[in-house]
Amino acid sequence: MYRNVHPVCLLLLLVAMLLSACSGTAPHTSSPVSDKLPDSLASAPLVPLADPFILYHQGTYYAYGTHAADGIEVYTSSDLIAWRRHGLALHASDSWGGRWFWAPEVYAVRGCFYMYYSADEHICVASSDLPTGPFVQTVREPMIPEEKCIDSSLFIDDDGTPYLTFVRFNDGNNIWIARLEDDLTTLRRSSMRPCIHVTQAWEKVWPRVVEASFLIKHQGVYYLTYSANNYQSPQYGVGCATARHLPDGPWQKYPENPLLQSPGSLQGAGHSALFTDARGDLRIVFHAHRDSTHIHPRAMHIGRVRFEEVGGEQRMRISSDYISPRLVK
């Protein structure tokens, strides 16, 4: 291959190739430049979303959360730092309930967008052709009409089986899972199973609340993140439980919980969701109190998630570093 190359030139070429390989194959572990808040946005307002969720779709980030009295707002960003409000993705007139529109999550499935959310303390689902809406409930009723539930979250397993995790109020706030029918809107009642309830000491500051579940799968293990304590508590935080099977579990909580609690200067950090960013990195979005003396309006913050091997198992870790996105016009 190099038969006519001078030996010195060949040596230099090989060194150059080695340096290039070392510098060009770094994994997605370093923080991108966009994680640094530019000085021009330092005085801009925070994004006023509680119970936030971020969807990354075709080069754009879409954020949804609890804020508007008359529906669910949507914000967009290209870099996770600067966000613009686009009005209501779901209007109260297109949904059952009429009040208390909380904790939306939006998923793109088979060419359609599904929003899972709570209205008047009942779990609902609406659909749209676009991530910005308008989202509309085809059938104006909750998924479980006779029972109050909140914080619904979709998970689709590797074999295509859809599940919904959600909060029931039958033991304080506790987390359940159920199979969804293939229409992604109908709950299979016979499949409902309990996941976790309050058991650990850190969860008992403002009993009895475990809520805000989010489920992912990593190397054959199911990881369920959740929040504990009332959201008004400065000690609101995020824990993790794992299982090998759905829907029956059993679920085992990390003894080192909480994985996220009062990072930096934040208080009341919790109600999180996970998403994959444009680089393929796993991220977490969560809310925190306005400041040390005011809860509202809660604001959206974004951190990083990784896995490390501990005793032969992959353990989830949430960074204490975070960015605080800003609202721009």
MOVENKA-V976451 format. One record per residue. N is the residue number from 1. RES is the residue in three letters. PHI is phi in whole degrees, -180 to 180 (none if undefined). D_CENTER is the distance of its C-alpha to the mean C-alpha in Angstrom with 1 decimal. Layout:
N/RES/PHI/D_CENTER, N/RES/PHI/D_CENTER
//
This chain:
1/MET/none/51.3, 2/TYR/-113/52.5, 3/ARG/-65/56.2, 4/ASN/-106/57.4, 5/VAL/-98/55.3, 6/HIS/-59/57.0, 7/PRO/-54/55.9, 8/VAL/-67/54.7, 9/CYS/-63/52.7, 10/LEU/-63/51.2, 11/LEU/-63/50.2, 12/LEU/-63/48.5, 13/LEU/-64/46.7, 14/LEU/-66/45.3, 15/VAL/-63/44.2, 16/ALA/-62/42.4, 17/MET/-65/40.7, 18/LEU/-65/39.5, 19/LEU/-65/38.2, 20/SER/-65/36.4, 21/ALA/-65/34.8, 22/CYS/-66/33.6, 23/SER/-88/32.1, 24/GLY/-106/30.6, 25/THR/-120/28.6, 26/ALA/-65/26.2, 27/PRO/-71/22.8, 28/HIS/-79/19.5, 29/THR/-119/19.4, 30/SER/-81/20.8, 31/SER/-75/19.0, 32/PRO/-69/19.7, 33/VAL/-58/21.9, 34/SER/-65/19.3, 35/ASP/-74/17.6, 36/LYS/-94/20.8, 37/LEU/-74/21.2, 38/PRO/-67/24.5, 39/ASP/-58/27.3, 40/SER/-66/27.6, 41/LEU/-107/24.2, 42/ALA/-59/24.8, 43/SER/-98/26.2, 44/ALA/-72/23.9, 45/PRO/-68/21.8, 46/LEU/-71/18.2, 47/VAL/-80/15.7, 48/PRO/-85/16.1, 49/LEU/-116/12.8, 50/ALA/-97/11.8, 51/ASP/49/8.9, 52/PRO/-76/7.1, 53/PHE/-143/5.1, 54/ILE/-122/6.6, 55/LEU/-109/8.8, 56/TYR/-104/11.4, 57/HIS/-144/14.6, 58/GLN/50/18.1, 59/GLY/86/17.9, 60/THR/-126/16.1, 61/TYR/-95/12.7, 62/TYR/-119/12.0, 63/ALA/-115/10.2, 64/TYR/-130/10.5, 65/GLY/-178/10.8, 66/THR/-85/13.5, 67/HIS/-166/16.6, 68/ALA/-75/19.4, 69/ALA/-79/21.9, 70/ASP/-112/22.8, 71/GLY/152/19.6, 72/ILE/-120/16.3, 73/GLU/-85/16.3, 74/VAL/-131/15.0, 75/TYR/-125/15.2, 76/THR/-129/15.7, 77/SER/-154/16.1, 78/SER/-104/17.7, 79/ASP/-138/16.9, 80/LEU/73/13.8, 81/ILE/-102/16.5, 82/ALA/-99/18.5, 83/TRP/-124/17.1, 84/ARG/-121/19.3, 85/ARG/-83/19.2, 86/HIS/-118/20.3, 87/GLY/83/21.0, 88/LEU/-86/19.9, 89/ALA/-81/18.1, 90/LEU/-129/19.1, 91/HIS/-100/22.3, 92/ALA/-55/23.5, 93/SER/-70/26.5, 94/ASP/-103/24.6, 95/SER/-140/23.0, 96/TRP/-68/24.3, 97/GLY/112/24.2, 98/GLY/85/25.1, 99/ARG/-158/23.1, 100/TRP/55/20.1, 101/PHE/-89/17.4, 102/TRP/-125/14.1, 103/ALA/50/10.4, 104/PRO/-79/10.3, 105/GLU/-135/8.2, 106/VAL/-125/10.4, 107/TYR/-131/11.5, 108/ALA/-95/14.6, 109/VAL/-137/17.0, 110/ARG/51/20.7, 111/GLY/79/21.1, 112/CYS/-131/19.6, 113/PHE/-108/16.4, 114/TYR/-114/15.2, 115/MET/-109/13.6, 116/TYR/-103/12.8, 117/TYR/-158/13.4, 118/SER/-111/15.8, 119/ALA/-135/19.2, 120/ASP/51/21.9, 121/GLU/59/20.1, 122/HIS/-137/20.0, 123/ILE/-84/17.4, 124/CYS/-135/18.0, 125/VAL/-142/17.3, 126/ALA/-132/18.7, 127/SER/-135/19.2, 128/SER/-156/20.2, 129/ASP/-85/21.7, 130/LEU/-131/19.8, 131/PRO/-68/16.2, 132/THR/-89/17.9, 133/GLY/87/19.6, 134/PRO/-77/21.7, 135/PHE/-88/19.8, 136/VAL/-136/22.4, 137/GLN/-80/22.7, 138/THR/-65/25.5, 139/VAL/-114/26.5, 140/ARG/-82/26.2, 141/GLU/-158/25.3, 142/PRO/-72/22.4, 143/MET/-73/21.4, 144/ILE/-128/23.2, 145/PRO/-60/25.8, 146/GLU/-88/27.6, 147/GLU/-138/24.9, 148/LYS/-74/22.4, 149/CYS/-149/18.8, 150/ILE/-143/15.4, 151/ASP/58/11.7, 152/SER/-85/11.8, 153/SER/-145/9.3, 154/LEU/-89/10.9, 155/PHE/-138/11.7, 156/ILE/-114/14.7, 157/ASP/-75/16.7, 158/ASP/-59/18.9, 159/ASP/-88/21.8, 160/GLY/91/20.2, 161/THR/-73/19.9, 162/PRO/-92/17.2, 163/TYR/-129/15.9, 164/LEU/-127/14.2, 165/THR/-100/13.0, 166/PHE/-164/13.9, 167/VAL/-103/15.8, 168/ARG/-108/19.5, 169/PHE/-107/21.9, 170/ASN/-91/24.6, 171/ASP/-155/24.3, 172/GLY/65/22.7, 173/ASN/-96/19.0, 174/ASN/-138/18.3, 175/ILE/-102/15.9, 176/TRP/-123/17.4, 177/ILE/-134/16.9, 178/ALA/-150/19.1, 179/ARG/-76/20.1, 180/LEU/-98/19.8, 181/GLU/-71/22.8, 182/ASP/-65/22.8, 183/ASP/-76/22.7, 184/LEU/65/19.0, 185/THR/-124/20.1, 186/THR/-110/22.4, 187/LEU/-86/21.6, 188/ARG/-85/24.0, 189/ARG/-59/25.1, 190/SER/-67/27.1, 191/SER/-95/24.2, 192/MET/-64/22.4, 193/ARG/-137/21.9, 194/PRO/-75/20.9, 195/CYS/-106/18.3, 196/ILE/-141/18.4, 197/HIS/-138/20.0, 198/VAL/-67/21.0, 199/THR/-141/23.1, 200/GLN/-87/22.5, 201/ALA/-60/24.3, 202/TRP/-67/21.4, 203/GLU/-82/20.0, 204/LYS/-103/23.3, 205/VAL/-65/23.6, 206/TRP/-125/22.9, 207/PRO/-73/23.4, 208/ARG/-115/22.3, 209/VAL/-135/18.6, 210/VAL/-127/15.7, 211/GLU/-158/12.9, 212/ALA/56/9.2, 213/SER/-74/8.9, 214/PHE/-148/6.5, 215/LEU/-119/9.0, 216/ILE/-132/10.0, 217/LYS/-126/13.6, 218/HIS/-140/15.3, 219/GLN/51/19.1, 220/GLY/82/19.8, 221/VAL/-114/17.8, 222/TYR/-93/15.0, 223/TYR/-114/12.5, 224/LEU/-110/11.0, 225/THR/-88/9.0, 226/TYR/-157/10.1, 227/SER/-115/11.6, 228/ALA/-138/15.4, 229/ASN/80/18.2, 230/ASN/-64/18.5, 231/TYR/-60/16.2, 232/GLN/-75/19.6, 233/SER/-76/20.3, 234/PRO/-60/20.2, 235/GLN/-93/19.3, 236/TYR/-54/16.0, 237/GLY/-156/13.8, 238/VAL/-123/11.4, 239/GLY/-119/13.1, 240/CYS/-142/13.0, 241/ALA/-132/15.3, 242/THR/-128/16.6, 243/ALA/-150/18.8, 244/ARG/-103/21.0, 245/HIS/-141/21.4, 246/LEU/-120/19.8, 247/PRO/-92/20.3, 248/ASP/-80/22.8, 249/GLY/76/21.3, 250/PRO/-76/22.5, 251/TRP/-98/19.6, 252/GLN/-117/20.4, 253/LYS/-78/18.6, 254/TYR/-65/18.8, 255/PRO/-67/21.9, 256/GLU/-87/20.6, 257/ASN/-55/17.8, 258/PRO/-81/16.3, 259/LEU/-83/14.5, 260/LEU/-142/13.4, 261/GLN/-161/15.8, 262/SER/51/17.6, 263/PRO/-69/17.0, 264/GLY/56/19.8, 265/SER/-97/21.1, 266/LEU/-81/18.0, 267/GLN/-127/18.4, 268/GLY/67/16.3, 269/ALA/-79/13.1, 270/GLY/175/10.3, 271/HIS/43/8.2, 272/SER/-104/4.9, 273/ALA/-144/1.3, 274/LEU/-105/3.2, 275/PHE/-154/5.7, 276/THR/-104/9.5, 277/ASP/-86/11.6, 278/ALA/-66/15.2, 279/ARG/-88/16.7, 280/GLY/89/14.9, 281/ASP/-86/13.2, 282/LEU/-83/10.0, 283/ARG/-124/8.0, 284/ILE/-130/5.6, 285/VAL/-116/5.4, 286/PHE/-152/7.2, 287/HIS/-111/10.6, 288/ALA/-147/14.0, 289/HIS/-62/17.5, 290/ARG/-56/19.7, 291/ASP/-162/22.0, 292/SER/-70/23.9, 293/THR/-119/25.9, 294/HIS/-132/23.8, 295/ILE/-84/20.6, 296/HIS/-105/20.4, 297/PRO/-77/19.3, 298/ARG/-67/16.0, 299/ALA/-131/14.4, 300/MET/-88/11.3, 301/HIS/-137/11.1, 302/ILE/-132/9.6, 303/GLY/-127/10.5, 304/ARG/-123/11.2, 305/VAL/-127/10.9, 306/ARG/-143/14.1, 307/PHE/-122/16.3, 308/GLU/-131/19.8, 309/GLU/-83/22.7, 310/VAL/-132/24.0, 311/GLY/59/27.0, 312/GLY/83/26.4, 313/GLU/-119/22.8, 314/GLN/-84/19.6, 315/ARG/-109/17.7, 316/MET/-74/14.2, 317/ARG/-134/14.5, 318/ILE/-115/12.4, 319/SER/-66/14.5, 320/SER/-82/16.1, 321/ASP/-81/16.4, 322/TYR/-155/14.2, 323/ILE/-115/14.9, 324/SER/-116/15.4, 325/PRO/-59/15.3, 326/ARG/-121/18.3, 327/LEU/-94/19.5, 328/VAL/-122/22.4, 329/LYS/-85/24.9
//
